[in-house]
Each structure stands twice: as C-alpha cells, then as structure tokens.
Amino acid sequence: MDDAYEKALNYLSIKDRSQKQITAYLIKCGFNDTQISECIDKLQEYNFLNDRVYAHNLMYKLKNKDYSLAMAEAYLKKEGIEDCSIEEVLRLLGDEYEIKSLNNFLLKELKDKKINYALINKVKSKAIRNGFRTYYLEDALIDAAHKLTEENL
C-alpha cells in the first residue's frame, strides 16, 4: 500500500485530482483493488483527497470561463466528481453565473462584426449548442447588440 500511496502523492503533487482520477491512475500503475482502496482511505483521512473540495476549486476555475451551467456540469462529470457535489457547485454558481457567462460569450462572438440577422442566428445556434438556456438568450442578445452598438458610436 505504501507504494500506491507514494505514487498517488506524487500524482497529486502536480495538481489536485478526483478520487476517480486517482483510482484510474493507480489501476494503470498495476495496483490491485485492496491496495487502491487502502490508499484512497489514507489520502482521504489526511484530507489530501476530497472530491467536494476539488469540485469547489474547479468551480472557481469555471468562473473564469464562459461555460454554460450545462457545460460546467459536463466538465465536472468528466473530472469524476460525484453528482451530489456537482449539484452543490451548480447551485452555488447559479443563474447569475449563467447570465454573466452568456453575456461574455455573446460579446466575444459579436465583437468587431457587422451585426445582422444571419450573424444573430449563427451566434444563437452556437449558444444553444454550448448549453446556454434559451430563455436567457433573447434578452442577452439584445443587450449585447446594444452594448456593442453604443461602443461603436
């Protein structure tokens, strides 16, 4: 178990990881289920491995990106975060995060472009593909178009 623990600590020294990521890494290194389980328990006992804290740290990383809540959820799932922690993080991010991210996304997509009907439809489709909720989209598009128009005056 000490070898697995040392491997896991070295892996964690590079960056924080989820329990799922540590488990996958230790399996790849050839450790058996018992060794991995004991290692995970020890890491959690010393609080070197805590998916809830990891999820909250990822939340702050997501705040600097223009992810929709749906994209944030998919990202957290990909990182191996448990559903209960994902729900907690998404609740903390909330609608304000989604609206701010959507506005930033739209401003980037529309900036320095001639705003017309075709461009609006293209940007709207991209926003929907990126998981932004449609009931925020119309108002956000109008606000972004007005803001960009004012900047150009």
C-alpha positions as CSV (number, residue, x, y, z in Angstrom):
1,M,0.0,0.0,0.0
2,D,2.9,2.4,0.7
3,D,4.0,2.2,-2.9
4,A,0.5,3.1,-4.1
5,Y,0.3,5.9,-1.5
6,E,3.6,7.3,-2.7
7,K,2.5,7.1,-6.3
8,A,-0.8,8.8,-5.5
9,L,1.0,11.6,-3.5
10,N,3.4,12.2,-6.4
11,Y,0.4,12.4,-8.8
12,L,-1.4,14.8,-6.5
13,S,1.7,16.9,-6.2
14,I,1.3,18.0,-9.8
15,K,-2.3,19.2,-9.3
16,D,-5.5,18.3,-7.4
17,R,-7.3,15.2,-8.6
18,S,-10.6,13.5,-8.0
19,Q,-11.0,10.1,-6.4
20,K,-11.9,8.7,-9.8
21,Q,-8.7,10.1,-11.4
22,I,-6.5,8.7,-8.6
23,T,-8.2,5.3,-8.8
24,A,-7.7,5.2,-12.6
25,Y,-4.1,6.2,-12.3
26,L,-3.3,3.5,-9.6
27,I,-5.1,0.9,-11.8
28,K,-2.9,1.9,-14.7
29,C,0.2,1.6,-12.4
30,G,-0.8,-2.0,-11.7
31,F,-2.1,-1.8,-8.1
32,N,-4.8,-4.2,-7.0
33,D,-8.2,-3.2,-5.6
34,T,-7.2,-3.7,-2.0
35,Q,-4.1,-1.5,-2.4
36,I,-6.1,1.2,-4.1
37,S,-8.9,1.1,-1.5
38,E,-6.4,1.4,1.4
39,C,-4.6,4.2,-0.4
40,I,-7.8,6.2,-1.1
41,D,-8.8,5.8,2.5
42,K,-5.4,7.1,3.7
43,L,-5.5,10.0,1.3
44,Q,-9.0,10.9,2.5
45,E,-8.0,10.5,6.1
46,Y,-5.2,13.1,5.7
47,N,-7.5,15.2,3.6
48,F,-5.2,15.0,0.5
49,L,-8.2,13.7,-1.5
50,N,-11.6,15.3,-1.1
51,D,-13.9,15.4,-4.1
52,R,-16.1,18.1,-2.5
53,V,-13.2,20.5,-2.1
54,Y,-11.9,19.6,-5.6
55,A,-15.3,20.4,-7.1
56,H,-15.4,23.8,-5.3
57,N,-11.8,24.5,-6.6
58,L,-12.9,23.7,-10.1
59,M,-15.9,26.0,-9.6
60,Y,-13.5,29.0,-9.3
61,K,-11.7,27.8,-12.4
62,L,-15.0,27.7,-14.3
63,K,-15.9,31.2,-13.2
64,N,-13.1,32.4,-15.4
65,K,-14.5,30.6,-18.5
66,D,-17.7,31.3,-20.4
67,Y,-19.3,27.9,-19.7
68,S,-23.0,27.4,-19.5
69,L,-24.2,25.6,-16.5
70,A,-24.7,22.5,-18.7
71,M,-21.1,22.7,-19.9
72,A,-19.9,23.2,-16.3
73,E,-21.8,20.1,-15.3
74,A,-20.4,18.1,-18.1
75,Y,-16.9,19.3,-17.2
76,L,-17.3,18.3,-13.6
77,K,-18.6,14.9,-14.6
78,K,-15.7,14.4,-16.8
79,E,-13.4,15.2,-13.9
80,G,-15.0,12.4,-12.0
81,I,-16.9,14.5,-9.5
82,E,-19.9,12.8,-7.7
83,D,-23.4,14.0,-8.6
84,C,-24.1,15.5,-5.1
85,S,-21.0,17.6,-5.3
86,I,-21.9,18.7,-8.9
87,E,-25.3,19.8,-7.7
88,E,-23.9,21.8,-4.9
89,V,-21.4,23.6,-7.2
90,L,-24.0,24.3,-9.8
91,R,-26.3,25.7,-7.1
92,L,-23.5,27.9,-5.9
93,L,-22.8,29.1,-9.4
94,G,-26.4,29.8,-10.0
95,D,-28.4,31.8,-12.6
96,E,-26.2,34.9,-12.2
97,Y,-23.2,32.9,-13.4
98,E,-25.1,31.6,-16.4
99,I,-26.3,35.1,-17.4
100,K,-22.8,36.6,-16.9
101,S,-21.2,33.8,-18.9
102,L,-23.8,34.1,-21.7
103,N,-23.3,37.9,-21.9
104,N,-19.5,37.4,-22.1
105,F,-19.9,34.7,-24.7
106,L,-22.2,36.9,-26.8
107,L,-19.9,39.9,-26.6
108,K,-17.0,37.8,-27.8
109,E,-19.0,36.3,-30.7
110,L,-20.4,39.6,-31.9
111,K,-17.4,42.0,-31.2
112,D,-16.0,43.6,-34.3
113,K,-18.6,42.1,-36.6
114,K,-21.3,43.6,-38.6
115,I,-24.4,42.6,-36.7
116,N,-27.2,41.3,-39.0
117,Y,-29.9,38.7,-38.9
118,A,-27.7,35.9,-40.2
119,L,-25.0,36.6,-37.6
120,I,-27.5,36.7,-34.8
121,N,-29.0,33.3,-35.8
122,K,-25.5,31.8,-36.1
123,V,-24.5,33.1,-32.6
124,K,-27.8,32.0,-31.2
125,S,-27.3,28.5,-32.5
126,K,-23.8,28.3,-31.2
127,A,-25.0,29.5,-27.7
128,I,-27.7,26.8,-27.7
129,R,-25.1,24.1,-28.7
130,N,-22.9,25.3,-25.9
131,G,-25.7,24.6,-23.5
132,F,-27.0,28.1,-22.7
133,R,-30.6,28.2,-21.7
134,T,-32.8,29.7,-24.4
135,Y,-35.0,31.7,-22.0
136,Y,-32.0,34.0,-21.3
137,L,-30.8,34.2,-24.8
138,E,-33.2,36.7,-26.4
139,D,-32.7,39.4,-23.8
140,A,-28.9,38.7,-23.7
141,L,-28.6,39.1,-27.4
142,I,-30.5,42.4,-27.4
143,D,-28.3,43.7,-24.5
144,A,-25.1,42.6,-26.2
145,A,-26.1,44.1,-29.6
146,H,-27.0,47.4,-27.8
147,K,-23.8,47.5,-25.9
148,L,-21.7,46.8,-28.9
149,T,-23.6,49.5,-30.9
150,E,-23.0,52.0,-28.2
151,E,-19.3,51.2,-28.1
152,N,-19.1,51.8,-31.8
153,L,-20.7,55.3,-31.6
